[in-house]
Amino acid sequence: MNNSLYDIIIVGGGPAGLTAGLYAARARLSTLLLEKMALGGQVNNSEKIENYPGLEKSISGLQLIQNIEKQAKGFGLQVEIGTALELSLLDNHTKTIKVNGRELLCRAIIIATGSEPNKLGVEGEEKLLGRGVSYCATCDGPLFRDKEVAVVGGGDAAVEEALFLSRFAGKVHIIHRRDQLRAVKIIQERALANGKIAFIWNTVINKIEGKQNVESLLLKNVKSSKYLSLKVDAVFIYVGLKPNTEWLKNLLPLTGQGFIETNDHMETTLSGVFAAGDVRNKLLRQIATAVGDGSTAAFAAEKYLASIKP
C-alpha cells in the first residue's frame, strides 16, 4: 500500500488529462497523472493540427503533446506509466486506484481515459493511419481540399462528416455495407441532395492501398462478392467509438455506449470524481474541447478540495 495521499489523481494522458494536470499542479495541488501507454493518446496519430487556436503554422500531435507535457511538468506535475485497474471509494473523501500492483490514494480523481474509434481491421489501415486514414473529418478534412475522399459508415456521424467533407473535397464517396443509411432522415436528405456526395451501397472495404499515403481502396460488394478499386486520397472511418470505461466496473452512470455522464463542471454523480475529454458524453470531440474539459475539471476539483478541508 502506497501511503502517499494525493490531492488529485488524473487517469489518462491525452490533451484533457495533461491540461487538467497543468492546471492542478499550477494550483499547488499534489497531482499524479497516470497513463497506460504514451502521453497524447490518439493525438499522436495526427501529423498536422491546423484547427487549434493560436497556431500560426500546423503542428504535429506529438509536438503539441510534448509542449503541454513540458509546461505541466514545469509546474510540478508527476507522471507515471501504468494501467488503472480499479477505482474504489474508501469514504466520502478518499479514493483508491489500483495500478502497477499497488493502491494509490487521493482526495479527488479526474477520469480522462478517452475513447477509441472502432477499427475496420483491414490491411493498410494501421500502416496508413495519419497518412490518409482518419477517424476525424473535422480534424483532417481541410487537408484534402479538392481531393477525392471516402467515408465509411451509414450512421449520423458518418453522414454528417461526409457533409462536412463536401465543403472541402472535390468528391465524397459514402461506402455503406447496407442498401440504406441509418442516419436520421433530415441528414440523409441533405446528403442525398448534395451533388458532391456519391453512394456505394452493399459494400465493404477489403484493403486500403498506398505506399506512403492512401491511393485507393479495394472494395467488395457483399451481395455479388465482386471487387472494385476506388481511387481516393483519404478514407474517413465512422463505425463507432468505444470509450475506455471498462475498468470502472459500473461504479458510474454511463450512457448506452459507455460514455460517462457529467454536468457542466465535469462532475459525475460521485463526490470528488470528475471526467474530462472524449470519455464523457458530449457533442464535439476535439483537442480544443478536451483542453476546455481538462481545465474545467481541475478547477472544479480544486474547489471541491477546498470545500472538504476541515
VEXDREN-2710 file (C-alpha; in Angstrom, 1 decimal):
% VEXDREN-2710
k/r/px/py/pz
1/MET/0.0/0.0/0.0
2/ASN/1.4/3.4/-1.0
3/ASN/0.8/5.7/1.9
4/SER/1.1/8.9/-0.2
5/LEU/-2.2/10.8/-0.3
6/TYR/-2.5/12.9/-3.5
7/ASP/-4.9/15.8/-3.8
8/ILE/-5.7/14.7/-7.3
9/ILE/-5.0/11.7/-9.5
10/ILE/-5.7/12.0/-13.2
11/VAL/-6.2/8.9/-15.2
12/GLY/-5.3/9.4/-18.9
13/GLY/-2.6/11.5/-20.5
14/GLY/-4.3/12.9/-23.6
15/PRO/-5.0/16.7/-24.0
16/ALA/-7.7/16.6/-21.4
17/GLY/-5.6/14.8/-18.8
18/LEU/-2.5/16.8/-19.4
19/THR/-4.4/20.1/-19.3
20/ALA/-6.0/19.1/-16.0
21/GLY/-2.6/18.2/-14.7
22/LEU/-1.2/21.6/-15.8
23/TYR/-4.0/23.5/-14.0
24/ALA/-3.9/21.3/-10.9
25/ALA/-0.2/21.4/-10.5
26/ARG/-0.1/25.2/-11.1
27/ALA/-2.7/25.5/-8.3
28/ARG/-0.1/23.9/-6.0
29/LEU/-2.1/20.7/-5.6
30/SER/-0.2/17.4/-5.3
31/THR/-1.1/15.8/-8.6
32/LEU/-0.3/12.5/-10.2
33/LEU/-1.2/11.7/-13.8
34/LEU/-1.4/8.0/-14.8
35/GLU/-1.1/7.0/-18.5
36/LYS/-1.1/3.4/-19.6
37/MET/1.0/3.9/-22.8
38/ALA/2.4/7.1/-24.2
39/LEU/1.2/10.6/-23.3
40/GLY/-1.0/12.1/-26.0
41/GLY/-3.2/9.1/-26.9
42/GLN/-4.8/9.4/-30.3
43/VAL/-3.5/12.9/-30.8
44/ASN/-0.1/11.3/-31.5
45/ASN/-1.5/9.9/-34.8
46/SER/-2.2/13.4/-36.2
47/GLU/0.6/14.6/-38.4
48/LYS/-0.9/18.0/-38.9
49/ILE/-3.1/20.0/-36.5
50/GLU/-4.5/23.2/-38.0
51/ASN/-7.7/23.9/-36.1
52/TYR/-6.2/24.5/-32.7
53/PRO/-6.5/28.2/-31.8
54/GLY/-3.3/30.3/-31.9
55/LEU/-1.3/28.1/-34.2
56/GLU/0.3/30.2/-36.9
57/LYS/1.5/27.0/-38.7
58/SER/0.3/23.4/-38.4
59/ILE/1.9/21.3/-35.8
60/SER/2.1/17.6/-35.3
61/GLY/0.1/16.0/-32.5
62/LEU/3.3/14.6/-30.9
63/GLN/4.9/18.1/-30.8
64/LEU/1.8/19.6/-29.2
65/ILE/1.6/17.0/-26.5
66/GLN/5.3/17.4/-25.8
67/ASN/4.8/21.1/-25.4
68/ILE/1.9/20.6/-22.9
69/GLU/3.9/17.9/-21.0
70/LYS/6.9/20.1/-20.6
71/GLN/4.7/23.0/-19.4
72/ALA/2.8/20.8/-16.9
73/LYS/5.9/19.2/-15.5
74/GLY/7.4/22.6/-15.1
75/PHE/4.7/23.3/-12.5
76/GLY/5.4/20.0/-10.7
77/LEU/3.0/17.5/-12.4
78/GLN/4.1/13.9/-11.6
79/VAL/3.6/11.4/-14.4
80/GLU/3.6/7.6/-14.1
81/ILE/3.1/5.0/-16.7
82/GLY/0.6/2.4/-15.6
83/THR/-2.8/1.0/-16.2
84/ALA/-5.6/1.9/-13.8
85/LEU/-7.4/-1.4/-13.0
86/GLU/-10.0/-0.4/-10.4
87/LEU/-11.4/2.7/-8.7
88/SER/-12.8/2.3/-5.2
89/LEU/-14.2/4.7/-2.6
90/LEU/-12.9/4.3/0.9
91/ASP/-15.2/7.0/2.3
92/ASN/-16.7/10.3/1.1
93/HIS/-13.4/12.0/0.7
94/THR/-10.8/9.3/-0.1
95/LYS/-10.5/7.2/-3.3
96/THR/-8.1/4.4/-4.2
97/ILE/-6.8/3.4/-7.6
98/LYS/-5.2/0.0/-8.2
99/VAL/-2.2/0.4/-10.6
100/ASN/1.2/-1.3/-11.1
101/GLY/0.5/-3.8/-8.3
102/ARG/-0.3/-1.3/-5.6
103/GLU/-3.0/1.1/-4.4
104/LEU/-2.8/4.9/-4.7
105/LEU/-4.8/7.2/-2.5
106/CYS/-6.3/10.6/-3.5
107/ARG/-9.0/13.1/-2.5
108/ALA/-10.2/13.7/-6.0
109/ILE/-9.9/11.9/-9.3
110/ILE/-10.3/13.1/-12.8
111/ILE/-11.0/10.4/-15.4
112/ALA/-9.7/11.3/-18.8
113/THR/-9.2/7.9/-20.4
114/GLY/-10.6/8.9/-23.7
115/SER/-12.3/6.7/-26.3
116/GLU/-11.1/4.8/-29.3
117/PRO/-12.6/4.6/-32.8
118/ASN/-13.7/1.2/-33.8
119/LYS/-11.3/-0.1/-36.5
120/LEU/-12.2/-1.9/-39.7
121/GLY/-9.3/-4.3/-39.2
122/VAL/-8.3/-4.4/-42.9
123/GLU/-4.9/-4.4/-44.5
124/GLY/-3.4/-0.9/-44.8
125/GLU/-5.5/0.7/-42.0
126/GLU/-2.7/0.8/-39.4
127/LYS/0.1/1.4/-41.9
128/LEU/-1.5/4.5/-43.4
129/LEU/-3.0/5.9/-40.3
130/GLY/-2.4/9.7/-40.3
131/ARG/-1.5/9.5/-44.0
132/GLY/-4.9/9.4/-45.5
133/VAL/-6.6/7.1/-43.0
134/SER/-8.5/9.2/-40.5
135/TYR/-11.2/8.9/-37.9
136/CYS/-11.9/12.6/-37.7
137/ALA/-13.1/14.7/-40.7
138/THR/-13.3/17.8/-38.5
139/CYS/-9.6/17.4/-37.7
140/ASP/-8.3/16.3/-41.1
141/GLY/-10.9/17.2/-43.7
142/PRO/-9.4/20.6/-44.7
143/LEU/-6.1/18.9/-45.6
144/PHE/-7.9/17.3/-48.6
145/ARG/-9.3/20.3/-50.4
146/ASP/-10.4/19.5/-53.9
147/LYS/-9.4/15.8/-53.4
148/GLU/-11.5/12.7/-53.8
149/VAL/-12.2/11.0/-50.4
150/ALA/-14.3/8.2/-49.0
151/VAL/-16.4/7.9/-45.8
152/VAL/-17.2/4.5/-44.3
153/GLY/-20.4/4.1/-42.4
154/GLY/-24.1/5.0/-42.6
155/GLY/-25.0/6.4/-39.2
156/ASP/-25.4/10.0/-38.1
157/ALA/-21.7/10.6/-37.6
158/ALA/-20.6/9.2/-40.9
159/VAL/-23.2/11.2/-42.9
160/GLU/-22.7/14.4/-41.0
161/GLU/-18.9/14.2/-41.6
162/ALA/-19.5/13.4/-45.3
163/LEU/-21.5/16.6/-45.5
164/PHE/-18.7/18.5/-43.7
165/LEU/-16.1/17.0/-46.1
166/SER/-18.1/18.1/-49.1
167/ARG/-17.2/21.7/-48.2
168/PHE/-13.5/20.9/-49.0
169/ALA/-13.3/17.8/-51.1
170/GLY/-13.9/17.6/-54.8
171/LYS/-16.0/14.4/-54.3
172/VAL/-17.0/12.3/-51.3
173/HIS/-18.0/8.6/-51.6
174/ILE/-20.1/7.2/-48.7
175/ILE/-19.4/3.4/-48.5
176/HIS/-22.0/1.5/-46.6
177/ARG/-22.4/-2.2/-46.1
178/ARG/-26.2/-1.9/-46.3
179/ASP/-28.6/-0.6/-49.0
180/GLN/-29.9/2.3/-46.9
181/LEU/-28.5/4.8/-44.4
182/ARG/-29.1/4.6/-40.6
183/ALA/-28.8/8.3/-40.1
184/VAL/-31.8/10.4/-39.2
185/LYS/-33.9/11.4/-42.2
186/ILE/-33.1/15.1/-42.4
187/ILE/-29.4/14.3/-42.5
188/GLN/-30.0/11.6/-45.1
189/GLU/-31.9/14.1/-47.2
190/ARG/-29.2/16.7/-47.1
191/ALA/-26.6/14.1/-48.2
192/LEU/-28.7/12.7/-51.0
193/ALA/-29.3/16.2/-52.3
194/ASN/-25.6/17.1/-52.2
195/GLY/-24.0/16.9/-55.7
196/LYS/-20.6/16.2/-54.3
197/ILE/-21.6/13.1/-52.4
198/ALA/-21.9/9.7/-54.1
199/PHE/-23.1/6.4/-52.5
200/ILE/-21.6/2.9/-52.8
201/TRP/-24.2/0.5/-51.3
202/ASN/-23.8/-3.0/-50.0
203/THR/-20.1/-2.6/-50.0
204/VAL/-17.2/-3.0/-47.5
205/ILE/-13.5/-2.2/-47.7
206/ASN/-11.3/-5.2/-48.2
207/LYS/-8.0/-3.3/-48.3
208/ILE/-6.6/0.2/-48.1
209/GLU/-3.9/0.6/-50.6
210/GLY/-0.9/3.0/-51.0
211/LYS/2.8/3.2/-50.5
212/GLN/3.3/6.4/-48.4
213/ASN/-0.2/7.7/-48.5
214/VAL/-3.7/6.4/-49.3
215/GLU/-4.0/5.9/-53.0
216/SER/-7.0/3.6/-53.5
217/LEU/-9.5/1.3/-51.8
218/LEU/-10.2/-2.3/-52.7
219/LEU/-14.0/-2.7/-52.2
220/LYS/-16.1/-5.8/-52.1
221/ASN/-19.9/-5.9/-52.8
222/VAL/-21.4/-8.1/-50.0
223/LYS/-24.2/-9.3/-52.3
224/SER/-22.4/-10.1/-55.5
225/SER/-18.9/-10.7/-54.0
226/LYS/-17.4/-8.6/-56.8
227/TYR/-14.4/-6.4/-56.2
228/LEU/-13.9/-2.8/-57.2
229/SER/-10.9/-0.5/-57.0
230/LEU/-11.7/3.1/-56.0
231/LYS/-9.1/5.8/-56.3
232/VAL/-9.2/8.2/-53.3
233/ASP/-6.7/10.4/-51.4
234/ALA/-8.2/9.7/-48.0
235/VAL/-10.7/7.5/-46.1
236/PHE/-12.6/8.6/-43.0
237/ILE/-13.9/5.7/-40.9
238/TYR/-17.0/6.0/-38.8
239/VAL/-18.1/2.7/-37.4
240/GLY/-18.5/3.8/-33.8
241/LEU/-16.5/4.8/-30.8
242/LYS/-15.5/2.8/-27.7
243/PRO/-14.9/4.8/-24.5
244/ASN/-12.3/3.4/-22.2
245/THR/-14.5/2.9/-19.2
246/GLU/-14.5/-0.8/-18.6
247/TRP/-12.2/-0.5/-15.7
248/LEU/-14.8/1.5/-13.7
249/LYS/-16.9/-1.6/-13.2
250/ASN/-20.3/0.0/-13.1
251/LEU/-19.2/2.5/-10.5
252/LEU/-20.5/5.5/-12.5
253/PRO/-23.7/6.0/-14.6
254/LEU/-22.8/5.6/-18.2
255/THR/-24.7/6.1/-21.5
256/GLY/-25.7/3.1/-23.6
257/GLN/-22.4/3.5/-25.5
258/GLY/-20.4/3.6/-22.3
259/PHE/-19.6/7.3/-22.0
260/ILE/-19.5/9.0/-18.6
261/GLU/-22.3/11.4/-17.8
262/THR/-21.2/14.7/-16.2
263/ASN/-22.6/18.2/-15.6
264/ASP/-21.0/21.4/-17.0
265/HIS/-18.5/21.4/-14.1
266/MET/-17.2/17.9/-15.3
267/GLU/-18.7/16.4/-12.0
268/THR/-20.0/12.9/-12.0
269/THR/-22.7/11.7/-9.6
270/LEU/-19.9/10.6/-7.2
271/SER/-18.4/13.2/-4.9
272/GLY/-14.9/14.2/-5.9
273/VAL/-15.0/12.2/-9.1
274/PHE/-14.7/14.2/-12.3
275/ALA/-14.5/13.3/-16.0
276/ALA/-13.0/15.2/-18.9
277/GLY/-12.4/14.8/-22.6
278/ASP/-13.6/12.1/-25.0
279/VAL/-14.5/9.7/-22.3
280/ARG/-17.5/11.8/-21.3
281/ASN/-20.9/12.2/-23.1
282/LYS/-20.5/15.3/-25.2
283/LEU/-21.3/16.8/-28.6
284/LEU/-17.8/17.5/-30.0
285/ARG/-14.6/15.5/-29.5
286/GLN/-11.7/17.8/-30.4
287/ILE/-8.4/18.8/-28.9
288/ALA/-9.9/22.2/-28.1
289/THR/-12.9/20.8/-26.3
290/ALA/-10.6/18.3/-24.4
291/VAL/-8.4/21.1/-23.2
292/GLY/-11.5/23.0/-22.1
293/ASP/-12.8/20.0/-20.2
294/GLY/-9.5/19.4/-18.5
295/SER/-9.1/22.9/-17.3
296/THR/-12.7/23.0/-16.0
297/ALA/-12.3/19.6/-14.3
298/ALA/-9.1/20.7/-12.5
299/PHE/-10.7/24.0/-11.4
300/ALA/-13.8/22.2/-10.1
301/ALA/-11.6/19.6/-8.3
302/GLU/-9.7/22.5/-6.7
303/LYS/-13.0/24.0/-5.4
304/TYR/-14.1/20.6/-4.2
305/LEU/-10.9/20.0/-2.2
306/ALA/-11.2/23.4/-0.6
307/SER/-14.8/22.6/0.4
308/ILE/-13.8/19.4/2.3
309/LYS/-10.8/20.7/4.2
310/PRO/-11.5/21.0/7.9
END
